[in-house]
């Protein structure tokens, strides 16, 4: 539990996931205490006033039903990073990284006239642009290039580089550096699932997916998946 509560990351998507886990822990703890109080209280009343304890069962049932519904509507808490991977793998037309992109507004107020004009131009095709960026990110191996820059993405998906820069500035919660980490760690998990470490090393894996430093790869992998590469590989 300490590893969950104290787990830190510079990547905002992972910070949101950690925050979600903490909130759920608090919710379940408070719910458990509330249910225990209700059970002890009804037990006391039943013994003292000969009240049928079944009269109060609907209260605890309602609490557990609410928790169950909330869990079913929050697959991230059920499956964690595996759910993110599955979402990325199956995405066709929808945005996979919902916590990374903000398409219903901008992250900060637009001050410059140049950016305001850009917003008017991009707003109608923003979702299409984001989808193209994600599709390129997860359907190609371009991010394995350690020197990948925004201009490379713009050229590949045929979108003006100024538009890509604007999207990462106002509609992406992650810096381009952290976004590359997310994409590359996803790439690494796919290789691990296919038995990469049976014949090759972790250092080789970090280089293959585009990290220039093994230490950076190790920290990013642990931060995003919550486990080491060896621990992840053992699951498959």
C-alpha positions, -999 to 999 in steps of 0.1 A, spaced: 0 0 0 29 24 8 42 19 -28 8 30 -41 4 60 -19 39 72 -23 43 64 -60 53 95 -78 56 105 -115 63 135 -136 38 123 -162 4 139 -156 -16 108 -169 1 87 -143 -5 113 -116 -42 112 -125 -42 74 -122 -24 76 -88 -49 102 -76 -77 79 -87 -63 50 -67 -59 71 -36 -95 84 -39 -108 49 -43 -89 37 -13 -104 65 8 -139 58 -6 -137 21 2 -123 27 37 -150 52 46 -177 29 31 -164 0 52 -164 20 84 -199 34 76 -213 -1 70 -197 -14 102 -213 14 122 -247 7 106 -244 -30 114 -233 -25 150 -261 1 155 -288 -21 141 -275 -50 161 -277 -29 193 -312 -17 184 -324 -52 176 -312 -65 210 -325 -36 230 -358 -29 213 -364 -63 196 -364 -47 162 -360 -69 131 -325 -63 118 -337 -70 82 -353 -36 82 -319 -20 79 -303 -43 54 -314 -21 25 -290 7 37 -258 -14 34 -271 -30 2 -276 4 -13 -240 14 -3 -225 -17 -18 -246 -14 -49 -234 22 -54 -197 11 -50 -203 -18 -75 -218 5 -101 -190 30 -97 -163 3 -101 -180 -10 -133 -180 25 -147 -143 30 -139 -124 3 -158 -91 21 -151 -94 11 -115 -101 -25 -124 -74 -30 -149 -49 -1 -144 -22 2 -171 -35 -30 -188 -67 -12 -196 -47 17 -211 -28 -8 -233 -60 -25 -244 -76 8 -252 -46 18 -273 -45 -15 -291 -82 -15 -301 -86 22 -308 -99 29 -344 -117 62 -344 -118 72 -308 -91 89 -287 -73 64 -265 -54 87 -241 -84 106 -227 -64 119 -198 -37 133 -221 -58 153 -245 -82 182 -237 -105 186 -267 -134 205 -250 -114 236 -245 -78 248 -239 -55 241 -210 -49 278 -205 -64 310 -217 -53 321 -252 -37 355 -251 -19 361 -284 -39 370 -314 -19 345 -334 -30 316 -312 -66 328 -312 -66 327 -350 -50 292 -348 -77 280 -324 -105 292 -348 -87 273 -376 -81 241 -357 -112 237 -335 -133 221 -362 -107 194 -369 -91 190 -335 -104 155 -328 -93 144 -362 -58 158 -356 -55 141 -322 -67 108 -337 -41 111 -364 -13 118 -339 -23 88 -318 -26 65 -347 8 75 -359 22 72 -324 9 36 -318 7 22 -353 42 30 -365 77 26 -350 86 62 -356 90 69 -318 118 44 -317 139 72 -332 155 89 -302 158 121 -322 121 123 -331 108 159 -332 74 174 -338 84 183 -374 88 146 -381 52 139 -369 38 168 -389 55 156 -421 43 120 -416 7 128 -410 6 157 -434 -4 184 -408 13 218 -406 39 217 -379 25 249 -365 -8 231 -359 10 202 -341 29 227 -319 -4 245 -311 -21 212 -301 7 202 -278 7 236 -263 -30 241 -256 -46 207 -259 -21 182 -245 -17 178 -207 18 163 -212 49 178 -226 61 163 -259 89 147 -239 66 129 -216 42 120 -244 71 103 -261 78 83 -229 42 71 -228 43 59 -264 77 43 -260 68 25 -228 37 11 -246 60 -1 -273 82 -18 -247 53 -36 -231 42 -51 -264 78 -64 -270 79 -78 -235 46 -96 -240 61 -112 -271 90 -126 -252 117 -99 -259 137 -107 -228 141 -144 -237 169 -136 -260 178 -99 -254 185 -76 -225 166 -48 -208 194 -24 -220 187 -35 -256 150 -30 -251 155 6 -239 175 14 -270 151 -4 -293 121 17 -282 140 50 -284 154 58 -250 189 72 -251 195 62 -214 187 30 -196 182 48 -163 156 71 -180 139 40 -195 138 22 -162 123 51 -143 98 58 -170 87 21 -172 83 18 -134 65 51 -132 40 43 -159 33 6 -154 40 4 -117 64 -25 -121 99 -34 -135 104 -49 -169 112 -83 -154 80 -82 -133 60 -72 -163 76 -99 -185 68 -126 -159 31 -120 -163 34 -133 -199 
